[in-house]
């Protein structure tokens, strides 16, 4: 069985604020489309790198005091958005996800339990209270056979806003595997 051969290659998982196919509120769809349009426009005008760099510098400074590490983080963030293909990928991913919801539902329903240590991390900020509660409840469903950790003061990018929580989850999975 293809799933079981792949499953043997995976010894543990940490899912960081994972999406769920049942979470598709209209405001999120509209906001995502607007964000993609703004990013595409900034890219077309040659302004995207400057705005990404400004945001990346602020994020890097919040994560570390080491200038060399800050520079590496900024360079990595900017590189991720430096090419026109990245914008095409973001747009294609958004369209593909929306179109594949029935397939995702079918695959999730047919999937066996994880069979490996799993930690699902949920953010707590970045959405209005109602949608955030629904998002977190759906993540709890993903974590039905796993550990579910709701991370205080964490944005969707938990690895940026609360990196220690991700590190702790990874080490927890590694401890359970070894």
C-alpha positions in Angstrom: 0.0 0.0 0.0 1.4 3.4 -1.1 0.3 5.2 2.1 1.9 2.6 4.4 5.2 2.7 2.5 5.3 6.5 2.8 4.1 6.3 6.4 7.2 4.3 7.3 9.4 7.2 6.1 7.7 9.6 8.5 8.6 9.1 12.2 6.9 12.1 13.6 5.1 15.3 12.6 4.7 18.9 13.9 1.8 20.7 12.2 2.1 24.4 12.6 -1.4 26.1 12.6 -2.5 23.8 9.8 -5.3 24.7 7.5 -8.4 22.6 7.2 -10.6 22.2 4.1 -13.8 23.0 6.1 -12.5 26.5 7.0 -13.5 28.7 4.1 -15.3 31.8 5.5 -16.2 34.3 2.9 -14.3 37.1 4.5 -11.1 35.0 4.5 -11.5 34.2 0.8 -12.1 37.8 -0.1 -9.2 39.0 2.1 -6.8 36.4 0.6 -7.8 37.5 -3.0 -7.3 41.1 -2.1 -3.9 40.4 -0.5 -2.8 38.5 -3.6 -3.9 41.4 -5.8 -2.0 43.9 -3.7 1.1 41.7 -3.6 0.9 41.2 -7.4 0.5 45.0 -7.9 3.4 45.8 -5.7 5.5 43.2 -7.5 4.5 44.7 -10.9 5.5 48.2 -9.7 8.8 47.0 -8.3 7.7 47.8 -4.7 7.3 44.3 -3.4 10.9 43.7 -2.4 11.1 46.9 -0.4 7.9 46.2 1.6 8.9 42.5 2.1 12.4 43.6 3.3 10.9 46.2 5.7 8.6 43.6 7.2 11.4 40.9 7.3 13.8 43.3 9.1 11.2 43.9 11.8 10.5 40.2 12.1 14.2 39.3 12.3 14.8 42.0 14.9 12.0 40.5 17.0 13.5 37.0 16.8 17.2 37.7 17.5 19.7 40.3 18.5 22.4 38.7 16.4 23.0 40.8 13.2 24.3 38.0 11.1 21.3 35.8 11.9 19.0 38.8 11.2 20.7 39.3 7.8 20.2 35.6 7.0 16.5 35.7 8.0 15.9 38.9 6.0 17.7 37.5 2.9 15.7 34.2 3.1 12.4 36.1 3.4 13.1 38.4 0.5 14.4 35.5 -1.6 11.0 33.8 -1.2 9.3 36.7 -2.8 12.0 37.9 -5.2 10.8 36.0 -8.3 7.6 36.5 -10.3 7.1 32.7 -10.1 6.5 33.0 -6.4 3.5 35.2 -6.9 2.2 32.8 -9.6 2.7 29.9 -7.1 0.7 31.7 -4.4 -2.2 32.4 -6.8 -2.2 28.9 -8.2 -2.0 27.4 -4.7 -5.0 29.4 -3.6 -7.1 28.3 -6.7 -6.0 24.7 -6.4 -6.9 24.5 -2.7 -10.4 25.9 -3.4 -11.0 23.5 -6.3 -9.7 20.4 -4.5 -11.9 20.6 -1.3 -14.0 17.5 -2.3 -10.8 15.5 -2.9 -9.2 16.7 0.3 -12.4 15.7 2.3 -12.3 12.2 0.7 -8.6 11.7 1.4 -8.9 12.9 5.0 -11.9 10.5 5.6 -10.0 7.5 4.2 -6.7 8.3 5.9 -5.6 5.9 8.7 -4.6 7.4 12.1 -1.1 8.9 12.0 0.7 6.0 13.7 3.5 8.3 14.6 3.9 11.0 17.3 2.2 14.2 16.2 1.9 17.6 17.7 -0.6 20.1 16.2 0.1 23.8 17.2 -2.7 26.3 17.0 -2.3 30.1 16.9 -4.4 32.4 19.0 -4.2 35.8 17.2 -4.7 37.0 13.7 -8.4 36.3 13.2 -11.6 37.6 14.8 -12.7 35.5 17.8 -15.4 33.5 16.0 -13.4 32.4 13.0 -10.4 31.8 15.3 -12.5 29.5 17.5 -13.7 27.5 14.5 -10.1 27.3 13.0 -8.8 26.0 16.4 -11.7 23.5 16.7 -10.9 22.1 13.3 -7.3 21.8 14.2 -8.4 19.9 17.3 -10.1 17.5 15.0 -6.9 17.0 13.0 -5.2 16.3 16.4 -7.8 13.7 17.5 -5.1 11.1 17.6 -2.3 13.5 18.5 -1.3 16.2 20.9 -3.0 19.6 20.4 -1.2 22.7 21.8 -2.9 26.1 21.7 0.0 28.6 21.7 -0.7 31.9 23.6 0.0 35.1 21.7 0.9 33.3 18.6 0.1 34.4 15.0 -0.4 31.9 12.1 3.3 32.0 11.6 4.0 30.5 15.0 7.6 29.8 14.0 8.1 33.5 13.8 5.9 34.8 16.7 6.6 32.0 19.2 9.6 30.0 17.9 10.2 28.4 21.3 6.8 26.7 21.0 7.7 25.1 17.7 11.1 24.0 19.1 9.5 22.5 22.1 7.0 20.6 19.9 9.8 19.3 17.6 11.9 18.2 20.6 8.8 16.5 22.1 8.2 14.5 18.9 11.9 13.6 18.7 11.9 12.4 22.3 9.0 10.2 21.6 10.6 8.8 18.5 14.0 8.0 20.0 
